[in-house]
Amino acid sequence: MVLEEGNSLSLEIICGDDTFSIPKQSLFNTGINTLLKLGLIVDKKIIQDYFVVKHKYAYPVLTNIEYLEKIKQYIKTKYANLYLAGRMGNHSYYDIEDCVWNVKQLIEQI
């Protein structure tokens, strides 16, 4: 979801089978608390809405890098306030440390 005004943020929580039984509100709170601890947001009151989607085996698969670059270029021209980061945004496997580093770099660019 991309908003006309403001920003959207997508979080990925790596989980095992037990995580699927955790209520959506608890997953949301875990994500927000992590963002606060990392200093990526300063107040959870800025969050206007959220939704949770649970997927098993939801890793990106990329077989054509040229196609990915076309997609990224399209997104940049169509959605000026949409920034891609992390595993899903970059269609690449990252460790959690890589994800945090990637997002911090993006924040510095914005």
trRosetta pair geometry for C-beta under 8 A, 3 or more apart (Angstrom, degrees):
i j d omega theta_ij theta_ji phi_ij phi_ji
1 8 5.5 -178 90 -122 76 150
2 8 5.6 -115 -109 8 44 139
2 79 5.0 -63 -158 -142 166 135
2 81 7.0 140 -168 80 104 90
2 82 5.1 -47 -113 -74 128 117
3 6 4.6 -17 97 65 150 97
3 7 6.9 -57 41 -15 120 4
3 8 5.7 152 -6 -47 93 96
3 81 7.5 -59 69 97 76 135
6 48 7.3 -5 -178 2 167 139
6 81 7.9 115 88 151 30 150
7 81 6.2 -127 -101 164 70 111
8 82 7.2 -6 49 -112 108 81
10 86 7.7 -136 91 48 95 141
10 88 6.7 -68 115 68 138 140
10 89 7.6 154 61 -53 123 102
11 31 4.4 121 97 -143 167 129
11 34 7.9 128 -149 67 140 128
11 35 7.7 -95 -88 -53 135 113
12 86 6.3 164 12 160 121 143
12 87 6.1 -42 27 40 166 118
12 88 6.4 152 -57 -13 132 114
12 99 7.6 -115 53 -138 112 154
13 19 6.9 -170 122 -169 113 143
13 27 6.1 -141 20 -157 160 101
13 30 6.6 64 -112 101 143 129
13 31 6.5 -99 -59 -73 115 97
14 96 7.3 -97 -2 -71 132 110
15 18 7.6 -134 -179 68 95 62
15 19 2.9 -92 -161 51 126 161
15 20 6.9 138 132 -44 137 64
15 22 8.0 -127 -135 20 139 125
15 54 8.0 -49 57 -141 150 97
16 19 5.8 118 51 -4 50 100
17 20 6.1 -44 -169 15 45 114
18 21 6.2 -56 -169 30 48 108
18 22 7.6 60 139 -34 69 95
19 22 5.4 -38 -161 8 51 119
19 27 7.7 84 -177 -96 95 112
19 54 8.0 177 118 -134 94 117
20 54 5.7 111 -125 -179 81 147
20 56 7.8 -12 -77 -70 134 95
22 26 5.0 -111 174 83 99 128
22 27 5.6 117 112 -55 117 91
23 26 4.7 93 65 5 83 104
23 27 7.3 -151 98 -5 45 85
24 27 5.6 -55 -151 36 36 112
24 28 6.3 41 151 -22 67 104
24 51 7.9 -32 -171 -164 136 44
24 52 4.0 -166 -141 28 102 144
25 28 5.5 -51 -149 35 33 116
25 29 6.4 34 152 -19 65 105
26 29 5.6 -51 -146 36 33 112
26 30 6.4 38 152 -22 64 102
27 30 5.6 -51 -150 33 32 114
27 31 6.6 32 152 -17 64 105
27 52 5.4 90 80 -120 136 141
28 31 5.9 -59 -154 36 30 111
28 32 6.3 24 155 -15 67 109
28 50 5.2 119 -125 107 123 155
28 52 6.5 -104 -56 -59 89 115
29 32 5.8 -55 -142 40 31 109
29 33 6.0 31 159 -19 66 109
30 33 6.0 -57 -144 38 25 109
30 34 6.4 27 156 -20 61 108
31 34 5.8 -59 -152 34 28 111
31 35 6.5 27 153 -17 65 105
32 35 5.7 -54 -150 36 33 111
32 36 6.4 34 152 -19 66 104
32 41 7.5 -56 -154 60 71 141
32 44 4.9 56 180 -119 130 118
32 47 6.6 -67 -108 -31 123 155
33 36 5.6 -51 -148 35 33 114
33 37 6.4 35 154 -20 65 105
34 37 5.7 -53 -146 36 31 111
34 38 6.3 23 157 -12 65 110
35 38 5.9 -61 -144 43 28 106
35 40 4.5 -86 -159 66 79 110
35 41 4.6 30 141 18 117 105
36 39 7.7 34 177 -72 31 29
36 40 7.9 -79 -57 48 19 72
36 41 6.1 -50 -80 74 59 87
36 42 7.6 96 -129 -131 74 18
36 44 6.6 -42 -64 -53 123 96
38 100 6.6 -138 -135 -142 141 114
39 42 7.4 18 -154 -82 60 73
40 103 6.7 -7 -116 137 137 127
40 104 7.9 -106 -92 -86 99 70
40 107 6.8 -135 -135 -74 84 151
41 44 6.9 90 118 -83 133 50
41 46 6.3 -146 -161 49 120 129
41 47 7.9 30 -170 -48 165 94
42 46 8.0 68 57 -11 70 133
43 46 5.6 102 84 -17 88 96
44 47 5.7 -28 -176 9 65 116
47 50 6.3 -1 177 -44 121 109
55 58 3.5 77 103 -64 127 131
59 87 7.1 -77 -138 171 70 132
59 93 6.6 7 -159 -90 122 94
60 87 6.3 174 6 156 111 84
60 88 5.9 148 -48 -117 122 50
60 91 4.3 -132 144 -138 149 64
60 92 7.1 -20 70 -16 127 23
60 93 7.9 -158 53 -59 87 61
62 65 6.8 71 152 -81 120 59
62 68 5.8 14 -148 -62 129 134
62 91 4.4 88 -56 154 133 124
62 92 7.4 -33 15 -72 138 60
64 67 3.9 49 107 10 116 117
64 68 6.8 163 97 -16 65 82
65 68 5.4 -51 -152 33 39 116
65 69 6.6 41 152 -20 68 101
66 69 5.8 -53 -153 33 34 112
66 70 6.7 36 149 -19 64 103
67 70 5.6 -52 -154 33 36 114
67 71 6.5 38 149 -20 66 103
68 71 5.6 -53 -150 34 34 113
68 72 6.4 34 153 -18 67 104
68 91 5.7 -124 -126 46 134 151
69 72 5.7 -50 -145 37 33 112
69 73 6.3 36 154 -20 64 106
70 73 5.7 -55 -148 36 30 112
70 74 6.4 33 153 -21 64 105
71 74 5.7 -55 -151 34 30 113
71 75 6.4 30 153 -19 65 106
72 75 5.7 -55 -149 36 31 112
72 76 6.4 34 153 -22 65 105
72 84 6.7 -95 -122 22 95 153
73 76 5.7 -53 -150 33 31 113
73 77 6.6 19 157 -10 64 107
74 77 6.2 -65 -151 41 29 102
74 78 5.8 12 160 -8 69 119
75 78 6.0 -65 -133 47 26 102
75 79 5.6 -36 -173 41 68 106
75 82 5.9 -95 174 92 103 127
75 84 6.9 65 108 -40 155 121
76 79 7.6 -66 -106 61 11 65
76 80 7.5 48 -176 -106 50 48
79 82 3.7 22 124 7 125 123
83 89 7.6 16 132 -152 57 147
83 106 5.6 129 159 -174 135 127
83 110 6.6 -65 -64 -72 157 123
84 89 3.2 164 -178 -171 75 103
84 90 6.4 140 140 -59 106 57
85 89 4.5 40 36 57 22 157
85 90 6.9 5 -153 -30 24 100
85 99 7.6 101 148 -161 92 70
85 102 5.2 155 -164 131 92 106
85 103 4.9 98 159 -91 148 70
85 106 4.8 -79 -83 -25 131 158
86 89 5.1 84 51 21 71 106
86 90 6.6 -178 82 10 27 97
86 94 6.5 -130 -160 43 52 143
86 99 4.6 34 -122 -141 85 99
86 102 6.0 166 -68 86 42 136
86 103 6.5 19 -54 -58 90 101
87 90 6.8 -82 -143 51 14 88
87 91 7.8 59 166 -102 52 13
87 92 6.4 -128 -138 74 53 52
87 93 6.4 17 -129 -121 105 32
87 94 5.1 -138 -74 27 79 97
87 99 6.5 -35 -27 -93 82 113
88 91 7.2 19 -167 -73 29 50
90 94 7.3 67 60 -36 130 124
90 102 6.9 -94 -22 -156 143 151
94 98 3.7 -137 -165 93 100 122
94 99 4.8 132 112 -57 133 76
94 102 6.6 -54 -132 -14 162 140
95 98 4.9 99 52 5 70 103
95 99 7.3 -130 98 -6 38 87
96 99 5.4 -49 -150 32 38 115
96 100 6.5 36 154 -17 68 102
97 100 5.9 -53 -149 36 32 109
97 101 6.3 33 152 -18 65 108
98 101 5.6 -55 -145 40 31 112
98 102 6.1 36 154 -24 66 107
99 102 5.7 -55 -147 35 28 114
99 103 6.4 23 156 -15 64 107
100 103 5.9 -57 -148 38 30 108
100 104 6.3 30 154 -19 65 107
101 104 5.8 -55 -146 36 29 110
101 105 6.5 32 154 -20 63 105
102 105 5.9 -55 -153 34 29 112
102 106 6.5 29 150 -19 63 107
103 106 5.5 -52 -149 35 35 114
103 107 6.4 39 152 -22 66 102
104 107 5.7 -50 -148 33 33 113
104 108 6.6 35 152 -19 63 103
105 108 5.8 -56 -154 34 33 111
105 109 6.6 32 150 -20 65 106
106 109 5.6 -56 -152 34 35 113
106 110 6.4 31 153 -20 68 105
107 110 5.8 -54 -146 34 33 109
